[in-house]
Amino acid sequence: MFRLLGSLLLVTAAGAFAVGAAPVPRAAATPLDRVIPAPASVDAGGSPYRITDATRIRVDGSREARRVGEYLADVLRPSTGYRLPVTTYGSGGIQLRLGKGSFGAEGYRLDSGRKGVTITAAGPSGLFHGVQTLRQLLPAAVEKDSVQPGPWLIAGGTIKDTPRYGWRGAMLDVSRHFFTVDQVKRYIDQLALYKINKLHLHLSDDQGWRIAIDSWPRLATYGGSTQVGGGPGGYYTKADYKEIVRYAGSRHLEVVPEIDMPGHTNAALASYAELNCDGVAPPLYTGTEVGFSSLCVDKEITYDFVDDVVRELAALTPGRYLHIGGDEAHSTSHEDYVKFMDRVQPIVAKYGKTVVGWHQLTGATPAKGALAQYWGLDSTSAEEKAQVAAAARNGTGLILSPADRIYLDMKYDANTPLGLAWAGYVEVRRSYDWDPGDYLAGVPAAAVRGVEAPLWSETITKSADIEYMAFPRLAGVAELGWSPASTHDWDGYKVRLAAQGARWDAMGIGYYRSPQVPWGSVS
């Protein structure tokens, strides 16, 4: 009797649903081609895979694959509420495999179907990047730190993906305003989602010296004691810096430290009088002007200083690059600038590192294998651009950071409360809508090593400021660095970008809601 009554009630309810109410839509998986950066190849089709409480993350026997598997589990567990054990046994579920293939060091293949998802890569960086794609294929709520209802669907099909450029960077200026280790880690996690693989740390400037150097201790304790506008400043101990390097490495980012010289050196000059040509230390500086400071090129102690700093910093940095700045050395004559760079570049090589410098380095003689970071504008003089192009044709690799395209500290428009506007306003479309491959006339395509988005911190004081200025523009820079030129299309990109808004909301990222992007129109 009760069973019959229950059946009748179910039939009645079903009939009422069919006639009087709109059906509840079935959950749809995020299309494979909606991720950022756009994958190199997408072949959609087949049934989606659903992550459930029975899902296992299966890895091969390598330590590297297990690390990536544990990272993925840490991302998924809070929002799904599932155990998601990482194991080397069984089949199905989410499988992470290191294997042979035409993936390169950072590429991967993702195969998804009803029985599971398999990510295959030649190296651990490729597996990690594949996991970032997997994250974006899941609902935005997967980024939350509390249990969400799901369902957790991954669309069926295959992605084959390799990056266009090997250098996909973001620079954080910790000199004008200091950011703690935890703040830097937060930014690293955000960079990793978009397959950024270089973290350039601007560790010294007129307003602050941010890394402990044992042989010159006052650099940090005195030179690091202030910042723009005053305030306490701060610096990284060697243990702090090692922790940033370690954490970045766990997210497959290489740290590129920068000691800017011979200009942008007031913090060092204030710390040690003997570095000044007149032997008199200037006061600490908390303003935002540039170009007024210079190391004393003719003093031998200058090169002892550089040798000690480079030696200690190189010993802390496992990556291959060390950035020596070289921009806005307006207080250094051209002759002295060339002399200085001729002395300093071999010191970097002596300690096993490759020189990176701002593109003014091309006005001297870049060392063999050196990289020049171009930060000019569309309106930069033809003569200056030709100098950079000539160096590129002569073997100097280029990192493109045009200030009126991808400087993240430029205001979006006149109403932006943060940032500067000396390079003009940089809205989201402008930051995305250019091609690194043909940006500088006369530069061989092979000379372009990639792109990097600098974030200078004259007006940036906290993580929320970093995020507001970086997002959404950072996602476009990541796509410029990763995706094939053939995928580059603003109309398609802005739709994919709009879908990232819900993800940033879930991650607690306060981003600029550009009127150029149809936010909320894409779930």
C-alpha positions, 0 to 999 in steps of 0.5 A: 500500500505504502509502496503503491502510494509512493509510486503514485506521488512520484508519477504525479510530481513528474507530471506536474514538473513536465507541465507546469515548471521549466526543467532543471538544466543538466550541468554542462562541462566547460568546453575544452577550448575555453581555457586560457592560454588557448591550447595549441590543438583541441579535438572535442568529443565523447562523454565527459568524465565526472570526479566523484568520491571514488576518484583516485589520482594515479601517478607513475612511480616517479617522484616528480609525477607524485608531487604534481599529483599531490598538488592537484589533490590539494587544489581539488579536496577543499571544494569537492570534499573528496579524499582523492588519494594519490596512488600508483595502483589501478586504472581510470580516474585522473592519471598523470604520466611522464612519457615520451612524446613530442611535447617538449619540456613544457607541453602535455597531452590531455585525454578525457572520456567517461572512464577518466582523464589522462595527462601525459608529458615528457617532463614534470613541468608539462604535467603541471601545466596540464593540471592547470588546464584541468583546473580550468575545465572544472567549474569555477567553484573548484577554486573555493576553500569550502565544500561545493555541490558540483557536479565536477565534470571534465569535457570529453576529448583531447588537448595537445599543447605546447608553448609558443615561447619558453619565456613567459614571465611576470616581474614584481617590483618589491623595491619601491614597496616591499612585499612579504614572502606570503604575498609573493607566494600568493602571486606565484599561485596566481601566475601558475594557473596561467602557465607563467614560468618566470618570476622576475624579482626587482630586488634593488632600486633607489627606494629600497634594497631587499635581499640580505648580502652577508659581505655588505650587511647595511644594504639590507638593514639600512638600505632596506629600511624604507620605501616610497612614501616612507614606511618601514620597508623590509628585506628578505633574509637568505632563508626568506629568498630561498623559500620564495625560490623553493615555492616558485619551483614547486609551481614550476616557475624559475626566479630571476633576481634583478639587481639594477645598476649602475643607476637605480642604486640610491639605496646602495649608495646611501648604505655605503659611502665608499660606493660614491665617487665623492665618498659621501653617502646620500640620504635614503630616498622615498620619492618616485623620480628616476635617473639621478643615481649611479655607482662610481664607474671608475672606482675599483671597489664598485666591482668588488661590490658587484662581485660580492653581490652577484656571487652571493645572489647566484649561490642562492638562485638555482635558475640560470639567469641574473638580471643586471638592470641597466635602464634609466642610467641618466647620471652615467655617461655613455662611455662609463655605461659601456665600461661598466657593462664590460666589467659587470657582464663577465662577473655574472658569467663567472658565477655561472649565470646568464645576463639579462638586462633592460634593452638599454644594454644593447647600447653597450656590447651584450655578452654572448647569450645575453637577453635584452628586455625591451620596455619601449613604447609603440612611439619609441624612436626608430633609432632606439628600436633599430639598435635593439633589432641590430643586437637581436640580429647579432645573437642577443635574445629579446624578452618583450615587455612594451610598457604601453602594452603589458606594464601592469602598473599602467592605469586602465583608464583615467578613473583607475585609482592605482597605477601610473600613466606615463606610457598611456592608458592600457585597457585589456584589449590593448594589452592583448591585441598585438603579436610578439612575433612581429612587434619590432621591425627587423627582429628575427622571429627566432630572437624573440624568447618570449614576453614578460609583464612587469608590475612596478610598485610606486602606487602598489602597497598590498596584494589586493593592489597587485591583483587589481592591476594584474587581472585581467591583463595578466591572462592575456600576456600569458596567452601571448606567451603560450598560444600559437599566433593562429589562435590569437583573436580578440573576439574569441578571447574576450569570451574566454576571458569573461568566463575567468571572472567567476574563477577569480571571484572564487579565488578571492581575486579582486579584478578590474571589470573592464567594459570591453569584456562581457562579464557574466555572459558566460558561465 
